[in-house]
């Protein structure tokens, strides 16, 4: 019995050892595989993930026009992440506050009205108390703006009226740009024999305080029509800078992007690519060679065709861009380049870069006068924004702070807001193709019907408020039912702001070599959305009016 136990014992121990060894081998092999995977696998870099994600956002094809437009409307003055720019010294003004007004009152405290405080029949508009009365009235009434500078009041049409002009900025705009209003004020006698504003007329009503217009000759000596000298906004200076002498050109360092596949793409695609090129130029400490000609995508044109020959300055603030980035206009640059090469045996050193795969980091130490990126490959290899993908995304920061909307378009935004005394609410109603696509947005059409809108807006906006409707709905009368509860305003109510008698029309015509400029779809949505941003209460389609997802079903 004892011998039997001894003979069976080694068999059990060997079996246990065999199983143990097998398990250990599996464990070691698993550790080895895990180690190899850990070494070779590189997790997504969050810094690199942002560029593809944003690229998809800015270049994807949208089903609905307004969604596409909505993604491009945020420029530098709208983005919270972009730091507020420093105010140029020439444009710096101290805001008119209660403290400023009180100090001015102390200086004229010895002045008083007639002892019997009789009703004002004739107002001396040059009396400094008149201006102080207007300043206090505006400070109390127009809380959405910051008044910066007043001009001396002038006589109105009646003895108790004065016209006053002043400059201001909007509190909801991050830029330092100033705007201008002039209104007519009627005066009476207030407490302690002081002036008070009895009535203030609307936007641009104080025509006697408006800057003088030059009456043009409408005929040349030969009888041909002559372009009327435009009524200009003196604060806009978007003239094209020149490089000056040949030596100035030769001393410079330039980054030149040839036209690529981005041409005639959507405006969002254009901006994403343009800011990539400008960002690379800043990284390389070079002057960016800029083509001011834009091809506007068919999305924004009534003809549904791409339209070339649009000027960058129609849409964006070229003056601000010149101040924060080193740029040169392409035709000026090419002319100076050819002039140098014709007049000198030693040509301008040029480095041609034929693929976006040559990174900005590789070009950082290049000494050539011109780095010429060429985009001759088929799409999508010929998109400018490809330069800023991959590792380059860690080094190239798109300079959103450099890109503001055109001051001319913002003047229209200010005019619309000013006609509502900057006291309005707004609703953004997305319809168009999205409302027709029941597969992706099954409830949008019914949720944005006039009856549904009226019912929902009653819960969010007080009756008889000024209500601005930013929308891509093509039928003007679609929102008539809302007029029973609100003072409804639509973009087309302000067509005079871009009519052939407007300041915008004159200035863009001058930019366009005397040819009238169409107020196109991109301009319409830009203005529409900027007015929306200035509302006191803002109602959004996909957050307040419908449960449908902004990007379609199951994407919330």
C-alpha positions in Angstrom: 0.0 0.0 0.0 2.8 2.3 0.9 4.6 1.5 -2.3 1.5 2.2 -4.4 1.2 5.6 -2.8 4.8 6.4 -3.5 4.4 5.4 -7.2 1.3 7.5 -7.8 2.6 10.6 -6.1 5.1 11.7 -8.8 2.5 11.4 -11.5 0.2 13.9 -9.7 3.0 16.3 -9.0 4.1 16.2 -12.6 0.6 16.9 -13.8 0.4 19.9 -11.5 3.8 21.2 -12.7 2.8 20.7 -16.4 -0.4 22.7 -15.9 1.5 25.4 -13.9 4.2 25.7 -16.7 1.5 25.9 -19.3 -0.3 28.7 -17.5 2.9 30.5 -16.9 3.8 30.3 -20.6 0.4 31.7 -21.6 0.9 34.5 -19.1 4.4 35.3 -20.4 3.2 35.2 -24.0 0.3 37.5 -23.1 2.6 40.0 -21.4 4.9 39.9 -24.4 2.0 40.6 -26.8 0.7 43.4 -24.6 4.2 44.9 -24.4 4.6 44.9 -28.2 1.2 46.6 -28.6 2.0 49.1 -25.9 5.2 50.0 -27.7 3.8 50.3 -31.2 0.4 51.8 -30.5 0.2 55.5 -30.4 -3.0 56.9 -28.9 -4.7 59.8 -30.6 -3.0 63.1 -29.7 -5.7 65.6 -28.6 -3.8 68.4 -30.1 -3.8 66.6 -33.5 -7.4 65.5 -33.2 -8.7 69.1 -33.2 -7.4 69.9 -36.7 -9.2 67.0 -38.5 -12.3 67.6 -36.5 -12.4 71.3 -37.4 -11.4 70.5 -40.9 -14.5 68.2 -41.2 -16.6 70.9 -39.7 -15.4 73.7 -42.0 -15.3 71.6 -45.2 -18.2 69.2 -45.1 -21.1 69.6 -47.5 -24.2 70.7 -45.7 -27.8 69.9 -46.6 -29.3 73.2 -45.5 -28.0 76.6 -46.5 -28.3 78.3 -43.2 -26.5 75.6 -41.3 -23.6 76.0 -43.7 -23.7 79.8 -43.4 -24.0 79.7 -39.6 -20.7 77.9 -39.3 -18.8 80.6 -41.2 -20.2 83.7 -39.6 -18.1 83.6 -36.5 -15.1 85.8 -37.1 -12.6 87.2 -34.7 -14.9 89.8 -33.1 -17.4 87.0 -32.3 -15.2 84.3 -30.8 -14.9 84.3 -27.0 -11.5 82.5 -27.1 -10.0 85.3 -29.1 -8.5 88.0 -26.9 -9.9 91.6 -27.3 -7.6 93.6 -29.5 -5.7 96.6 -28.3 -7.3 99.9 -29.3 -5.0 101.9 -31.7 -4.0 105.1 -30.0 -5.6 107.2 -32.8 -8.9 105.6 -32.2 -8.8 105.7 -28.4 -11.7 107.5 -26.7 -12.8 107.6 -23.1 -16.4 106.4 -22.8 -19.0 108.9 -21.6 -20.0 107.7 -18.1 -21.9 109.2 -15.2 -18.6 110.3 -13.7 -17.5 112.1 -16.9 -20.9 113.9 -17.1 -20.8 114.9 -13.4 -17.3 116.5 -13.9 -18.6 118.4 -16.9 -21.6 119.6 -14.9 -19.3 121.0 -12.2 -17.6 123.1 -14.7 -20.8 124.8 -15.8 -22.6 124.8 -12.4 -22.8 128.6 -12.3 -25.0 128.6 -15.4 -28.7 128.5 -15.0 -31.9 129.0 -16.9 -34.2 131.9 -16.6 -35.3 132.6 -13.1 -39.0 132.0 -13.7 -38.3 128.6 -15.4 -40.7 129.3 -18.1 -41.3 126.7 -20.8 -38.6 126.5 -23.4 -39.7 128.2 -26.6 -36.3 128.7 -28.2 -33.3 126.4 -27.3 -29.8 127.7 -27.7 -28.2 124.5 -29.0 -24.7 125.8 -28.3 -25.5 125.9 -24.6 -23.3 123.3 -23.0 -26.2 122.1 -20.8 -28.0 120.9 -23.9 -25.2 118.5 -24.8 -25.0 117.3 -21.2 -28.8 116.6 -21.2 -28.5 114.5 -24.3 -25.5 112.6 -22.9 -27.5 111.7 -19.7 -30.5 110.8 -21.8 -28.5 108.5 -24.1 -26.7 106.9 -21.1 -30.0 106.0 -19.5 -31.9 105.0 -22.6 -29.4 103.1 -24.8 -27.8 100.6 -22.5 -26.5 98.3 -25.2 -24.0 100.9 -26.5 -21.0 102.8 -25.1 -21.0 106.5 -26.2 -17.5 107.7 -27.0 -17.5 111.2 -28.5 -20.2 113.8 -29.1 -20.2 116.7 -31.6 -21.6 120.1 -30.8 -25.4 120.2 -31.1 -26.9 122.1 -34.0 -30.3 123.6 -34.6 -33.2 121.3 -35.6 -36.2 122.4 -37.7 -38.2 123.8 -34.7 -37.1 126.3 -32.1 -37.1 123.7 -29.3 -35.2 121.1 -31.2 -31.5 120.3 -31.6 -29.7 117.7 -33.7 -26.8 115.8 -32.1 -24.3 113.4 -33.6 -22.1 111.0 -31.6 -19.8 108.0 -32.0 -20.3 104.8 -30.1 -19.4 101.1 -29.9 -21.7 98.2 -29.3 -21.1 96.3 -26.0 -21.6 93.0 -27.6 -18.9 93.5 -30.2 -15.3 92.7 -29.2 -13.7 94.9 -31.8 -12.8 98.5 -31.1 -14.7 99.8 -34.2 -16.8 102.9 -33.8 -20.2 103.7 -35.3 -22.1 107.0 -35.8 -25.6 108.1 -35.1 -27.3 111.5 -35.3 -30.7 112.2 -33.8 -33.2 115.0 -33.2 -34.1 115.9 -29.6 -36.9 118.1 -28.4 -36.4 119.9 -25.1 -38.5 121.1 -22.2 -37.9 122.3 -18.6 -37.2 119.7 -15.9 -36.6 119.9 -12.2 -34.5 122.8 -10.7 -34.9 124.7 -14.0 -32.8 122.3 -16.0 -33.3 121.0 -19.5 -34.9 117.7 -20.1 -35.4 115.7 -23.3 -39.2 115.6 -24.1 -38.8 113.5 -27.2 -36.0 111.8 -29.1 -36.6 110.9 -32.7 -35.2 107.7 -34.3 -32.1 106.5 -35.9 -30.3 109.1 -38.2 -33.2 111.6 -37.7 -30.9 114.5 -36.8 -30.1 115.3 -40.4 -28.6 118.7 -39.7 -25.9 117.0 -37.6 -25.0 114.6 -40.4 -21.6 115.1 -42.1 -22.0 117.2 -45.2 -22.6 115.6 -48.5 -20.8 116.7 -51.7 -23.2 117.2 -54.5 -21.5 115.6 -57.5 -21.7 116.5 -61.2 -23.6 113.8 -62.8 -22.2 114.4 -66.3 -18.7 114.6 -67.8 -17.9 117.3 -70.3 -18.4 114.8 -73.0 -21.9 113.9 -71.8 -21.1 110.4 -70.4 -22.4 109.6 -66.9 -19.9 110.2 -64.1 -19.7 108.0 -61.0 -21.0 109.9 -57.9 -18.4 110.5 -55.3 -19.3 108.1 -52.5 -20.4 109.1 -49.0 -17.6 107.4 -47.2 -17.1 106.1 -43.7 -13.9 108.0 -42.8 -12.8 105.3 -40.4 -12.5 102.7 -43.3 -9.0 102.6 -44.8 -8.8 99.4 -46.8 -6.5 100.8 -49.5 -4.0 98.3 -50.9 -0.5 98.9 -49.5 2.6 99.0 -51.7 6.0 97.7 -51.0 7.6 101.0 -52.1 11.1 100.9 -53.5 12.8 97.9 -55.2 15.1 97.5 -52.2 12.1 97.3 -49.9 10.8 94.4 -52.0 14.2 92.7 -52.1 14.7 92.9 -48.3 11.4 91.3 -47.5 10.7 87.6 -47.0 7.5 86.2 -48.5 5.2 83.2 -48.4 3.2 82.8 -51.6 0.4 80.4 -52.0 -0.6 79.6 -55.6 -4.3 79.1 -56.2 -5.5 75.6 -55.3 -8.5 73.5 -55.1 -10.1 75.8 -52.4 -11.1 78.2 -55.1 -14.9 78.5 -55.5 -15.5 76.3 -52.5 -17.8 77.3 -49.7 -16.8 80.4 -47.7 -16.2 78.2 -44.6 -13.7 76.2 -46.6 -12.1 79.3 -47.9 -11.6 80.8 -44.4 -10.2 77.6 -43.0 -7.6 77.4 -45.8 -6.8 81.2 -45.8 -6.1 81.3 -42.1 -3.9 78.2 -42.5 -1.7 80.1 -45.0 -1.7 83.3 -42.9 -0.8 81.3 -39.8 2.1 79.6 -41.6 3.4 83.0 -42.7 3.3 84.2 -39.1 5.1 81.1 -37.9 7.8 81.6 -40.6 7.9 85.4 -39.9 7.2 86.1 -43.5 4.8 88.4 -45.4 1.8 86.6 -46.7 1.1 87.2 -50.4 -2.7 87.7 -50.6 -5.1 87.3 -53.5 -8.0 89.7 -52.9 -10.1 88.1 -55.5 -12.6 85.6 -54.1 -14.7 83.1 -56.0 -18.1 83.1 -54.3 -19.6 79.6 -54.2 -22.9 79.0 -55.9 -24.5 78.5 -52.5 -24.6 82.2 -52.0 -25.7 83.3 -55.5 -29.3 83.5 -56.8 -28.1 82.2 -60.1 -26.8 79.0 -58.3 -23.5 79.4 -60.1 -20.0 80.1 -58.8 -19.1 83.8 -59.3 -15.5 84.9 -59.6 -14.2 88.4 -59.2 -15.5 89.1 -55.7 -13.3 91.4 -53.6 -12.1 90.2 -50.2 -13.0 93.7 -48.9 -16.7 93.2 -49.6 -16.8 90.7 -46.8 -13.9 91.2 -44.4 -12.1 94.1 -42.7 -8.9 94.5 -44.7 -7.8 97.5 -42.7 -7.7 95.4 -39.5 -6.0 92.6 -41.2 -3.2 94.9 -42.4 -2.7 96.2 -38.8 -2.3 92.7 -37.2 -0.6 90.7 -40.0 2.1 91.4 -42.6 0.4 91.0 -46.0 1.0 92.2 -49.5 -1.5 92.1 -52.4 -0.7 89.5 -55.0 -0.7 91.7 -58.2 1.5 94.3 -56.4 3.9 91.6 -55.3 4.1 89.9 -58.8 4.7 93.2 -60.5 7.6 94.1 -58.1 9.0 90.6 -58.5 9.0 90.7 -62.3 10.4 94.3 -62.2 13.3 93.1 -60.0 14.1 90.1 -62.2 14.0 92.2 -65.4 16.4 94.8 -64.0 18.9 92.6 -62.2 21.1 89.8 -63.4 20.8 88.1 -60.0 17.2 86.9 -59.8 15.1 86.8 -56.6 15.9 83.5 -54.7 12.7 81.3 -54.8 12.0 78.0 -53.2 9.2 76.1 -54.9 7.3 73.7 -52.6 5.2 71.3 -54.7 3.5 69.3 -51.9 1.8 70.1 -48.7 3.8 67.3 -47.1 6.7 69.7 -46.8 6.0 71.0 -43.3 6.3 74.6 -42.1 8.9 73.2 -39.6 11.1 72.1 -42.4 10.9 75.6 -44.0 11.6 77.5 -40.8 15.3 78.0 -41.5 15.0 78.5 -45.3 16.7 81.7 -46.4 15.0 82.2 -49.8 13.3 85.5 -50.4 10.1 83.8 -51.7 8.7 80.4 -50.5 6.3 79.5 -53.3 3.8 76.8 -52.3 2.2 75.2 -55.4 -1.0 73.2 -55.3 -1.2 71.3 -58.6 -2.2 67.9 -57.2 -5.7 66.6 -57.7 -8.3 67.3 -54.9 -8.2 67.0 -52.0 -4.4 67.0 -52.1 -4.4 70.6 -53.4 -6.3 72.2 -50.5 -4.4 74.9 -48.6 -5.5 73.7 -45.2 -3.6 70.4 -45.7 -0.4 72.3 -44.9 -1.7 72.7 -41.3 -2.6 69.1 -40.7 -0.7 66.5 -38.7 2.3 67.6 -36.7 2.0 71.1 -38.2 -1.2 71.6 -36.2 1.0 71.9 -33.1 2.9 74.8 -34.5 0.5 76.7 -36.7 -2.2 78.7 -34.9 -4.9 80.0 -37.2 -5.0 83.8 -36.4 -8.8 84.2 -36.0 -8.1 87.5 -34.3 -6.9 88.9 -37.6 -10.2 88.3 -39.4 -13.1 90.6 -38.8 -16.2 91.2 -40.8 -16.3 94.1 -43.2 -17.0 97.5 -41.5 -19.4 98.2 -44.4 -21.5 95.2 -43.5 -21.3 96.0 -39.8 -22.5 99.5 -40.5 -25.7 97.9 -41.9 -25.9 95.7 -38.8 -25.6 98.8 -36.7 -28.3 100.6 -38.7 -30.8 97.8 -38.3 -30.1 97.6 -34.6 -30.2 101.3 -34.2 -33.6 101.6 -35.9 -34.9 99.3 -33.1 -33.0 101.5 -30.6 -30.8 98.5 -29.7 -33.8 97.2 -27.7 -35.0 94.0 -29.3 -35.3 90.2 -29.1 -34.5 87.8 -31.9 -35.4 84.3 -33.0 -33.3 82.2 -35.4 -35.7 80.2 -37.6 -33.9 77.5 -39.7 -36.1 76.2 -42.5 -35.1 75.8 -46.2 -33.9 72.3 -47.2 -33.7 71.1 -43.7 -37.5 71.6 -43.2 -38.1 69.7 -46.4 -35.9 66.7 -45.4 -38.3 64.7 -43.1 -35.8 61.8 -42.9 -33.2 63.8 -41.0 -35.4 66.4 -39.4 -38.8 64.9 -39.0 -40.3 67.6 -36.8 -38.6 70.8 -38.0 -41.2 71.8 -40.5 -44.1 71.6 -38.1 -42.1 73.0 -35.2 -41.3 76.1 -37.2 -44.8 76.6 -38.6 -46.3 80.1 -37.8 -48.8 78.6 -35.3 -46.0 76.6 -33.5 -43.7 79.6 -33.4 -46.3 81.9 -32.0 -47.2 79.4 -29.2 -43.5 78.8 -28.2 -42.4 82.5 -28.5 -45.2 83.5 -26.1 -43.4 81.5 -23.4 -40.1 83.2 -24.0 -40.6 86.8 -25.3 -42.9 89.5 -23.9 -45.7 90.7 -26.2 -45.2 93.7 -28.4 -41.4 93.6 -28.1 -39.3 94.3 -31.2 -38.8 90.8 -32.6 -36.1 90.3 -35.3 -36.3 87.1 -37.2 -33.1 85.8 -38.7 -34.1 83.1 -41.2 -33.5 81.4 -44.5 -37.3 81.1 -45.1 -37.7 82.7 -48.6 -41.3 83.8 -48.2 -41.5 87.3 -46.6 -45.1 86.9 -45.4 -44.5 83.5 -43.8 -44.2 85.1 -40.3 -47.3 87.4 -40.6 -49.1 85.6 -37.8 -46.5 86.7 -35.4 -47.4 90.3 -36.1 -50.5 89.9 -33.9 -48.2 89.7 -30.8 -44.9 91.3 -31.8 -43.3 94.1 -33.8 -41.8 91.8 -36.4 -38.6 92.8 -38.2 -37.0 91.0 -41.1 -33.8 91.7 -43.1 -35.8 92.7 -46.2 -37.5 95.5 -44.2 -34.1 97.3 -44.4 -33.4 97.0 -48.1 -32.6 100.7 -48.2 -29.4 100.0 -46.3 -27.9 98.4 -49.5 -30.1 100.2 -52.1 -28.5 102.3 -54.9 -28.8 105.4 -52.7 -27.0 103.8 -49.7 -23.5 104.4 -48.3 -22.8 100.7 -48.7 -23.7 100.8 -52.4 -21.5 103.8 -53.1 -18.4 102.5 -51.3 -18.6 99.0 -52.8 -19.2 100.4 -56.2 -16.0 102.4 -55.8 -14.1 99.3 -54.8 -15.5 97.5 -57.8 -14.1 100.0 -60.4 -17.5 101.7 -60.8 -19.6 98.5 -61.2 -22.5 98.0 -58.8 -22.0 95.1 -56.3 -24.8 92.7 -55.6 -25.8 92.2 -52.0 -25.3 88.5 -52.2 -26.4 85.6 -50.0 -23.3 85.5 -47.9 -23.7 89.2 -47.1 -27.4 88.7 -46.2 -26.6 85.9 -43.8 -23.6 87.7 -42.3 -25.8 90.7 -41.5 -28.8 88.6 -40.4 -26.7 86.7 -37.9 -24.8 89.7 -36.5 -28.1 91.4 -35.7 -29.2 88.1 -34.0 -26.1 88.3 -31.8 -27.1 91.8 -30.6 -30.5 90.8 -29.3 -31.3 91.0 -25.6 -33.1 87.6 -25.7 -32.1 85.1 -28.4 -34.2 82.1 -29.3 -32.5 79.3 -31.3 -34.2 76.7 -33.6 -32.4 73.6 -32.4 -32.3 74.5 -28.7 -35.6 76.2 -28.1 -38.1 75.5 -30.9 -37.6 71.8 -31.9 -36.3 68.6 -30.5 -34.7 67.6 -33.8 -30.9 67.5 -33.8 -29.0 70.3 -35.6 -27.1 67.8 -37.7 -29.9 65.3 -38.3 -31.6 62.4 -36.5 -29.6 60.7 -33.8 -26.7 63.3 -33.8 -27.6 65.1 -30.6 
